[in-house]
């Protein structure tokens, strides 16, 4: 049975090393060859369309593998409708879908797994909504306390920075002198010079 491995993380500062290691071990233990690996980095599970997931589904329609293996259901997606629709499409194509850490498998001989799959997809979506509500509540409290979300603004004398630059100082030296990051100083100087 040829496998397609799928892994996903929500932010670019995370990686899929743990997921891929376990998926490869799962394949090796069964002697199943890996046809392809698809990894989405920095994509929310709530999105129905992700670059590598889209590529995986296109390959599935060409029957390039026999089963899709994921680490957990929530790595596949966090919307019940999207999860179940894509898994149903795979089933219609004759391709199994397996979540290795949750023992979920759409194999026809496993009706209990299909029931659990539906329940877990609903729980995954519920978790996502709770996280979203907590973030919104946190932002509201911050706004009530007069705090602006995100990074604080870098405050420095742009004209002084421009004068230093025109005097031949490097961006790094200017950044150190005004107490700001190089990228912030460079962006400010570029914007200031565009206005002049």
N, C-alpha and C positions, 0 to 999 in steps of 0.2 A: 504494500500500500504506500503510494507516494504522498508525502505530507507537505503542506504549506504551513509554515510557522508564522504566527502573527503576534506582534508585541506592540504595546503603546504606552507612552507616558504623556502626561498632560502639559508639562513644562519643559522648556529647552534645557534647564539645568539638571534634569533627571536623566537617567539612561535605562536601557532595557537589558542590561547585562544579566541580572538575576533571572528575569523571565526567560531570556533566550537560553541560558545555561540549563534551566530545568526542562524546557521544551526539547532541547537537543538530547538530554539524558533520557527523556521519555521515548523519543524516537529510537535511540540507540538500544535501549532495553528491549524493544520489540523487534528490532532488526528492520525497521521501516526507513527507507531512504527519504531524505529531505529534498524535495523538488525546488523549493524556494523559501526565502525568508522575507517577510514584509514588516518593516518597523516604522511606525509613526511617532515622531518625537515632537512634543509641543502642540499636540492636538487634543482637544477636549473630546471625551467619549460621548458628549451630547450631540456632536456634529455627525450627521449621517454620511457626509462626504469628507473623506480624508485621503490624501494622496496615495498612501500605500494600501489602504483598504480598498480604494477604487481600483488600483492596479491588481490586487488580489482577486476582486470580484470579476474583473475582465479576464484574468487567467482561468478562473473557475469556469466561466462560460465557454472557454476553449478546452476544458477538461485537462488542464495541465497537471492536475494532482487529484488524489482520491479523498483526501480529508484535510480539514483545517484544524490546527491545534493552537489553542491559546492557553495562557497561564490561568486566567480567571475570567469569568463572564464580564466583569466591569472593564476589563482591558479591551474587550470587543466593542462595548458600548454602554452608555448609561441611559438610553431612552428605550423603554419597553417596546414601543412601536418599531423603532429602527432595528433594534436587536433581533426581534422576532421575525421581522420582514426579511432581513438579510440571511438569517439562519434558515428560514423557510425556502428562500431562493436556492441556497446551497442544497438543501434536501431535495428540492425539485430537480436539481441538476444531478442528483445521485451522489452528492459529496457529503461525507460525514463532517460534523462539527463537534470538537471535543475540547472541554475545559479541564485540563489535567489536575489542578489542585482541588477542584470541586466535584470530580467524578461525574461530570455531565457529558453525555454522549447522545447524539441524535440517531444512533444506530436503531433501525426498525425494531430490533429485539428488546429495546429498553424503553417501554412506555413511562415508567416511573421517572426516568431521567428527563423526559420531555416535560412532564408536569413540573418537576423541580426547576427546570430551565425557565419556564414561564414565571414561576413564583420568584425566583432569584432575579430575573430581569426587572420585575416590579419593585423589589427591594432595592436594587441598585439605583433605579430612577428616584425612588423615595429618598435615599441617602443624598443624592445629588441635589435634590430640592431643599433638603434640610441645610446642607452646606451653603447653598445660595441664600437662604433666608438668614442664616447667621452672618454672612458677609454683609448683606444689606442692613441688618440691624447694627452691626459694628460701624458701618459707614454713617448711619444716621446718628449714632451716639457721638462719633467724632465730629460731625457737622454741628451738633448741638453744643459741643464744647469748643467750637471755634477752630477746630483743626481741619486742615485740608488734606484729603487722602493723597498718597503718593510721596515722592521725594520732595524735600524742602527746596525752595528756590535758592540758587546760588546768588548771593548779593555781593557785587563788587563794582568798582568804578570803571565803567567801560571806556570812558575817554582816557583814563590813565593807562588802561591796558592797551588801547590803540596807540597812545603816545609811545609806550614802551616798545611796541611792535615796530613802529615807524623808526624808532631809535636803534633797531637792529637786534632786539632781544628775542630769544627763542620762545616758542609757545610754552615750553616746560618752565623756563625761568619766569615768565609772566605769571603762569599758574601758581607757582610757588610764592611769588611776590604778593599776589592778590588773595591767596588762600582758597583757590578753586581748582577743580579738576581740569586737566589739559583739554579734554573734549568739550567742556563747557566754555572755556576761554576761546577755543578755536571757533566754536559755533557762534559765540557772541561777536567775535572779531569779524567773521565772515558776514554776519547780518549787518553789523555796523558799517562795514566797507561797501556793502550793497546799497545802503541808504545814501552814502556820500556821493 
